[in-house]
Structure formats: structure tokens, C-alpha cells
Amino acid sequence: MDPLDFLNPEELLLFFHCHKTELSCMQNPLTFLSQLKDHNLIPDDRYQKVRRMKSKDNVQKSLYEILDWLERERSEHITLFWTCVFKETIINLYPTLRLLRNSLMDGSFPFNTQLPEKLEKEETDDRKRRKLSEEEEEEQVNSTKKKRNLRSRSVCDDEELQPGPSSQLTPASPLKKGEKSDLWNWPLYKSQLPVTCGLQKGSLSRDRLAKGEKCILCEKQWFTPTEFEKLAGKSSSKNWKWSIRCSGTPLGKLIKEGHLESGSYKRKHKKTKRSLFPSDDVVTVSEGEEEEDDENEDDEVDLENQEDQASSSGEGNCTDEDGETEEQSERRPEGSKTVFKVTCGGVAGTLHQKRFGSGTCGKSIRTETRWLSPVEFVKEASSLPDASWKKDIEVDGRPLSVLIEAKILRIHSLLCSCRLCSPDHIDLENQKNDDECYVCKSEEAAELVVCDHCPRAFHQRCHLPQVDDATLRDSSLWMCTFCVFRTNHKCRYSDKMEMKSAMLRNISQHMLECQYLLLFLYSADEEQNFALDPNLYLENYSTVIQTPMWLGKVVDKLQTKEYQTVAEFVSDVQLIFSNCASYNHANVEFLAVGDRLKELFNGEFKKVFNICEQ
């Protein structure tokens, strides 16, 4: 049954008028417009104009304008319009069209609705006034951007935004808050928003984002913003608030303007005393304290806001030794290196650019056991009284002063009042632990649980076993699985063991060892290549690999007690590496990544179970 056979042109035109906005929201509308062009319903120049657009926001606006023009100039062809867009090949591509067709078939659309003519005209006039207002405001914002460009050498074009702390000060979108032309304000998207990251598309749940949960639905699976960023191949950005966009607008802007709520504004660092592994061998220590602090990214935003205010008033601006503002010193090109392997004598560590303030300000160098300032790092490595941190700390065989001369590292002014240079007791305490999760390498919205015996920090769900809320509420010191394992390893495996004997062990007695090995693999897999289901991001994977396996699935099986012996656990881990070798037999580079991780696992397994060499 074709519903168009039972409706007159006036009814179809009313139906069209009431659904123009929904039609304009369709993703990738070029096929839809091609169909209209093929039936001579729209001119070629309008189609070509949309085809050349890159901004999705502009595409949606132009699509609405075309539909508006179609209603005014081609209303006599309204039956042809619905006939050609309701073709099965077209509605298969656009779920919106299928829903509209269904509403015609089931009679759910109220055709007796009469829109007051006067209200309709007022809305049209209002739309024109709004368009003029937007153009004037856009012109004013563009002028501000030019001034800002001269002052701080920033790139302010939305299409060229680079992730980084200072880019968050870019002027907001020229559209006013609350404008109905903003897609995120439409009632249709009250609970979810369409988002993109690169070529990947998904649906963002507002409530889940506010709670810091997995909030982006893509291919029938929920992802955290960081996981979605990785799925899209944008993990090098390490700033999902700017790489994930809605209608071309970064989520960071929507959060900043109040259109979205994100759990990333605040997070709590809580310390616990109770061991996660009840055992007579594990000794807990004295009470700690509960702390609350801003997320690192928000700290930088607050700092930048203060600098902006100082800049606009012409006073109180802290400069570094080269006379540049702190805001300038934080800017960096996208994809530039921010973590450097450093050595001093026989001591090695990693220097983190965002934590560096000067030789004594900011604990910017991480060793295996703790965070140190450059001066503290030199003291730990050398007892020489005349040691110089700029010369004695080396990066790839060159003194650290090379990075300072190249302005990759910038020494903050003595007058600087940022949290690195003038920290309070909470800031100093926070500098003792990592800013990102040791497992997934992200700084996303969820709470981080910090270990009181090492620099590591974890998301509740990333640590093994997962940290429950009751543990978070406990006001005692807490020890992570790495520290628990290393504290108890010698007493648990004082004697050598054969490989066969280790494999036959009941896994229930060796959960600690298996959890440690999985965390070890997650940490060694820095790019998280083996963390997610390969079918989500590799083409034709299921045609090559019959039994997919990934670290996340091994974790799930271990947590749900699907393994009976250690051998079953090891078999699944080895399956990850054999699948990698089979799928990447022609990709030498990635094959080497899998082989390296396999060797690391085999070596660590032997150490963990104290296997004797044959």
C-alpha cells in the first residue's frame, strides 16, 4: 500500500512543512539531494554548493534552506518529491525517511493540525532577523579572533583547532546560546547527540557523559570518549574534547558553553587502606586522607582564564625567561612529542612536558618508584655538589638544555603563580601520582584511584580486580595489584617450578598472578592495539580470523570465572598473539609489535611463576 495514493497535495505539503527540520538533520545527505536533482526538483548549482561544503553544520543549514526553497518554489511537485525520496534504496540509507513514511502509513500524523498564518509569518521574519544577527555577531567574533591571533599566535578557526591546553580559550561559536539553529538545542536531541571523530560516527548519551560512564554508542557497543577516539584512529590527539565533534563543533566548546555536562569537570582522588586481596601476608598501614581536586585539564583551563583576564587588563601577566606569556608557552603543535625518556648516570625516567615548571617547580620526571623534579632527579642519580640538572640530565644522549633552547620546555617565571610554581598542599600531594590511568592511558571523566606505594593511578574499572565504591569510601591507604604482587611474590614462589606444573594449577589460587599479568600486558601495549575487539576497527577481520580474542575479553572471562586452570588463561592470551600473526603476516611492522608483546608476556610469566629453565 502506497500512502501517497490516499493523500492530496495539500496534505503532503503540510506534512513536508512540519518535517523540514528533521529532514535537514539527516547525516550525509548527498545521496538524498542527488535523488532530488535527478528528478529536476532542485537546481544543480544548489546541489554543487552543498557538495563542496566540509562543515557538517553548514551542510545542515544549507539543506534546510534547500527544503525551504523547495516548499516556496516547487510546491506543485510535492507528490513527486515524496515519491522519489520514499524509494526503497533511499529510505534504506536514511532512517528518518523510513520513520516519516511509517507515520503516513499508520495514520499517526495529525493532518487536521492548522498552523496560524500570522505565527508562521512572524517565525519567518524572526528567522530572517536571527540570520542577520548571526552574521553581524560572526563578523564581530572574527574581528576578535584576528586580534587574539596577533597577541598569542593561536589558530582560532574551528576547522583548524589544535588540541592543547591553551586552545581551550578559543572564542566560542558565533551562534548565541539557546539559538534553535544549534543542533544540540533541538528537542530531537534532548537525550542524545550525533557525534563524529574522524570518519567514525556515534551517538552521545548526555546522561552517561555527565556521570562519567561509557557514553558513546557506536556499532551497537558503548565506548568512553577516549575509547571512541582510539576507535576512530585519533588516539594521538589525547584530547577527546576537541577531537570528538557534534556538527563540526568540538565537545569541549559545548561543555564550556553549558550545552553539555561532563564528569571531567571534577574528580576525586581517594586513598584506601584496605587491601584488595585479603591475605595474612598483606600488611596494611596507617590512615590516609580523602582529597578532592580539579582534573588536570580543568586546572589548565582555570590557569588560562586567569591569564586571559590579566592579559585583557594589561597587568599581572607572568612571563618566562624569553618574555613570553605562560599561555604562549603552553601552546604546541598537534602530535608533537610531550614525553621524553631521560637519564642521569644510571637512573632512568620519563620527563612529562605538561608537568615541567623549572628545575625545582613541578615534579615532571617519573621513575619506576616516584615523581621527581629535575633537581631531585639529579640528586638521586649523583652525589656531586656541583651537579647541573640542565647538563647532567640527558635526552637521547643530549643535555636537557637542548629542549629548553628549542623552546620545547619552557622555564616558568619566578613570578608565576600556577599550580606547578606555587602549589598548595593538595597540589603537592597530587603530584605524587600519575595524571592518567596506568592501564588505558587516558585522563577521562571517571575517578582515579591512586596507589599510596607507587606513582600509579587507575580508573576503577581498569584496575584488576575492579575497585568498588566501598573501597573508595574507605579512608585508609591503598595498594595496587602491582605493589601487592611484588610485596608477596618471594614468599609465594620461593621454590622453582616446572612449566607443566604451573599450567595445571587451579586458577582460583592464582588470581593475583593472572590479574598482574593482564595489567602488565595492558601497560606494555601503549597504543592499546590489543585492548578492544579487532572486528570494531579492522576490515574483513572475521573472514581471516575464526576465533577473535582480545585483552578485554580475557579480563571478562577471568572476572566471571570461566577459566579453570592457568593453562586455559594462557591459551587465550597466546591466541591474541597467534591471531595477530595470522592477520598481519604481510604487515612486518605490526607483526613485530605482536611478537614483542608475546616475548614480554612469556618472559614475565616465567618470572611470576618462578619457572625453571629447561
C-alpha positions, 0 to 999 in steps of 0.5 A: 500500500502506497500512502501517497495514493490516499493523500492530496497535495495539500496534505503532503505539503503540510506534512513536508512543512512540519518535517523540514527540520528533521529532514535537514538533520539527516547525516550525509545527505548527498545521496538524498539531494542527488535523488532530488536533482535527478528528478529536476526538483532542485537546481544543480548549482544548489546541489554543487554548493552543498557538495563542496561544503566540509562543515557538517553544520553548514551542510545542515543549514544549507539543506534546510534552506534547500527544503525551504526553497523547495516548499516556496518554489516547487510546491506543485511537485510535492507528490513527486518529491515524496515519491522519489525520496520514499524509494526503497534504496533511499529510505534504506540509507536514511532512517528518518525517511523510513520513520516519516513514511511509517507515520503516513502509513499508520495514520499517526500524523495529525493532518487536521493540525492548522498552523496560524498564518500570522505565527508562521509569518512572524517565525519567518521574519524572526528567522530572517532577523536571527540570520542577520544577527548571526552574521553581524555577531560572526563578523564581530567574533572574527574581528576578535579572533584576528586580534587574539591571533596577533597577541598569542599566535593561536589558530582560532578557526574551528576547522583548524583547532589544535588540541592543547591546553591553551586552545581551550580559550578559543572564542566560542561559536558565533551562534548565541546560546539557546539559538534553535539553529544549534543542533544540540538545542533541538528537542530531537536531541534532548537525550542524545547527540550525533557525534563524529571523530574522524570518519567514525560516527556515534551517538552521545548519551548526555546522561552517561557523559555527565556521570562519567560512564561509557557514553558513546554508542557506536556499532551497537557497543558503548565506548568512553570518549577516549575509547571512541577516539582510539576507535576512530584512529585519533588516539594521538590527539589525547584530547577527546574534547576537541577531537570528538565533534557534534556538527563540526563543533568540538565537545569541549566548546559545548561543555564550556558553553553549558550545552553539555555536562561532563564528569571531567569537570571534577574528580576525586582522588581517594586513598584506601587502606584496605587491601584488595586481596585479603591475605595474612601476608598483606600488611596494611598501614596507617590512615590516609586522607580523602582529597578532592581536586580539579582534573588536570585539564580543568586546572589548565583551563582555570590557569588560562582564564586567569591569564586571559583576564590579566592579559585583557587588563594589561597587568599581572601577566607572568612571563618566562625567561624569553618574555613570553606569556605562560599561555604562549608557552603552553601552546604546541603543535598537534602530535608533537612529542610531550614525553621524553625518556631521560637519564642521569648516570644510571637512573632512568625516567620519563620527563612529562612536558605538561608537568615541567615548571623549572628545575625545582617547580613541578615534579615532571620526571617519573621513575619506576618508584616516584615523581621527581623534579629535575633537581631531585632527579639529579640528586638521586642519580649523583652525589656531586655538589656541583651537579647541573640538572640542565647538563647532567640530565640527558635526552637521547644522549643530549643535555636537557638544555637542548629542549629548553633552547628549542623552546620545547620546555619552557622555564616558568617565571619566578613570578608565576603563580600556577599550580606547578610554581606555587602549589598548595598542599593538595597540589603537592600531594597530587603530584605524587601520582600519575595524571592518567590511568596506568592501564588505558592511558587516558585522563577521562571523566571517571575517578582515579584511584591512586596507589599510596606505594607507587606513582600509579593511578587507575580508573576503577574499572581498569584496575584488576580486580575492579575497585568498588565504591566501598573501597573508595569510601574507605579512608585508609591507604591503598595498594595496587595489584602491582605493589601487592604482587611484588610485596608477596611474590618471594614468599609465594614462589620461593621454590622453582617450578616446572612449566607443566606444573604451573599450567595445571594449577587451579586458577582460583589460587592464582588470581593475583598472578593472572590479574598482574599479568593482564595489567602488565600486558595492558601497560606494555601495549601503549597504543592499546592495539590489543585492548578492544575487539579487532572486528570494531576497527579492522576490515574483513577481520572475521573472514581471516580470523575464526576465533577473535580474542582480545585483552578485554575479553580475557579480563571478562572471562577471568572476572566471571570465572570461566577459566579453570586452570592457568593453562586455559588463561594462557591459551587465550592470551597466546591466541591474541598473539597467534591471531595477530600473526595470522592477520598481519603476516604481510604487515612486518611492522605490526607483526613485530609489535605482536611478537614483542608483546608475546616475548614480554608476556612469556618472559614475565610469566616465567618470572611470576611463576618462578619457572625453571629453565629447561 
